[in-house]
């Protein structure tokens, strides 16, 4: 599992995940993900387009960080999950807790309302 991130000029932390969020993959990135996604108030966009598999452990990592942001009045959204990952998010109803977007502009507007900059 790979994790990279960058901060944008509009104040969004863009995290890119790639690989399998199974037991091993989640274990590899859990601490780093938590530290970059939930240790301070942030606007976080998590790109899931390269995540091939999402287990219950991976779900836990995402939900914990989203709830940590909510408690800090920050926000975490998921962007572009693969079809297999989207099915897991829907079946577990995690998409009711953590917003999921398929359009980058919509995801960014959810984080920064009123932001009309081109994507």
C-alpha positions in Angstrom: 0.0 0.0 0.0 1.3 3.4 -0.9 0.4 6.8 0.5 1.4 10.2 -0.8 0.0 13.6 0.0 0.3 17.3 -0.8 -1.3 20.5 0.4 -3.0 22.8 -2.1 -3.1 26.6 -2.2 -6.8 26.4 -1.2 -6.0 24.6 2.0 -6.9 21.1 1.0 -4.7 18.1 1.9 -4.9 15.8 -1.1 -4.0 12.2 0.0 -3.4 9.5 -2.7 -3.7 5.9 -1.8 -2.7 3.0 -4.0 -2.8 -0.7 -3.5 -4.9 -3.0 -1.3 -6.3 -1.8 2.0 -6.3 -5.3 3.3 -4.7 -6.4 6.6 -1.1 -5.9 5.4 -1.8 -2.8 3.3 -3.7 -1.1 6.0 -1.1 -1.9 8.6 1.6 -0.4 6.3 -0.2 3.0 6.1 -2.4 3.3 9.2 -0.1 5.3 11.3 1.0 7.6 8.5 -2.6 8.1 7.3 -3.8 8.9 10.8 -0.9 11.4 11.2 -1.5 13.2 7.9 -5.3 13.0 7.9 -6.6 13.5 11.4 -4.0 14.9 13.9 -5.0 18.5 13.2 -8.0 20.4 11.7 -7.8 19.9 8.0 -9.8 19.7 4.8 -8.9 16.3 3.4 -9.5 14.8 0.0 -8.6 11.1 -0.2 -8.1 9.9 -3.7 -9.2 6.2 -3.8 -8.9 5.7 -7.6 -5.9 3.3 -7.2 -7.2 1.3 -4.3 -7.9 -2.2 -5.5 -9.5 -3.7 -2.3 -10.9 -2.3 0.9 -11.3 -4.5 4.0 -13.0 -3.8 7.3 -9.6 -2.7 8.7 -9.2 -0.2 5.9 -12.8 1.1 6.5 -11.9 1.6 10.1 -8.9 3.7 9.2 -11.0 5.9 6.9 -13.9 6.3 9.4 -11.7 7.1 12.4 -9.9 9.8 10.5 -13.2 11.2 9.1 -14.7 11.3 12.6 -11.5 12.9 14.0 -11.9 15.7 11.4 -15.6 16.1 12.2 -14.7 16.5 15.9 -12.2 19.3 15.0 -14.7 21.0 12.5 -12.5 19.8 9.6 -13.7 17.5 6.9 -12.6 14.4 5.1 -14.1 13.2 1.7 -13.4 10.3 -0.5 -12.8 10.8 -4.2 -13.2 8.4 -7.1 -13.3 4.9 -5.5 -12.9 2.0 -7.9 -16.1 0.1 -8.5 -15.1 -2.7 -6.1 -14.3 -0.2 -3.4 -17.5 1.8 -4.1 -19.5 -1.4 -3.6 -17.9 -1.9 -0.2 -18.6 1.7 0.8 -22.2 1.3 -0.2 -22.8 -2.1 1.3 -21.4 -1.0 4.7 -23.2 2.4 4.4 -19.9 4.1 5.1 -20.8 6.5 2.2 -23.5 7.8 4.6 -20.8 8.8 7.1 -18.0 9.8 4.8 -19.0 11.7 1.7 -17.9 10.1 -1.6 -17.5 12.1 -4.9 -16.7 11.0 -8.4 -16.1 14.5 -9.7 -13.0 16.3 -8.5 -14.6 19.7 -8.7 -17.6 18.6 -6.6 -15.2 17.0 -4.0 -13.2 20.3 -3.8 -16.4 22.4 -3.6 -17.7 20.2 -0.7 -14.5 21.0 1.2 -14.3 24.7 0.2 -17.8 26.0 -0.5 -17.8 28.9 -2.9 -14.4 27.9 -4.4 -14.9 28.3 -8.2 -11.4 27.8 -9.3 -10.9 25.5 -12.3 -9.8 22.0 -11.5 
